Amino acid sequence: MKKKLFVFVLTVFWASLILNTSAQAKKLNKRDGVNYYNGTKETYYNLDMTKVYERADRNFGKHHKKWIRDDGVKCYGPYIVLAVPFDVYPYGTTDIPTSLGLGIALDTGKFAETNKNQIDVAVDW
């Protein structure tokens, strides 16, 4: 009986530890500049998105809202705008997981030539 109780208590302890750790997963932020999420290196950039949005509108129609969330993340429709390696995430790929939410592949950068495991999040920071 004591052994079963010990195993139960240990299981509850580990489960709560795992749940608390995932609930406190770190998010990309301006201060740190780099975040690792789900095996992907996340960085951020703040550039004029006019050409990125124009290209997206040509490809997907002009009905998507271009907006900046309260936390400063730039969005296209419901998605976070991402610069990615297009050979990993083809242009227009949606539902790309980031620490800040789901993204869309609308841009790329020099980093994509050397780091296939990195994404840049468009922000207004």
Secondary structure, 3 states (H helix, E strand, C coil): CHHHHHHHHHHHHHHHHHHHHHHCCCCCCCCCCCEEECCEEEEEECCCCHHHHHHHHHHHCCCCCEEECCCCEEEECCEEEEECCCCCCCCCCCCEEECCEEEEEEECCCHHHHCCCEEEEEECC
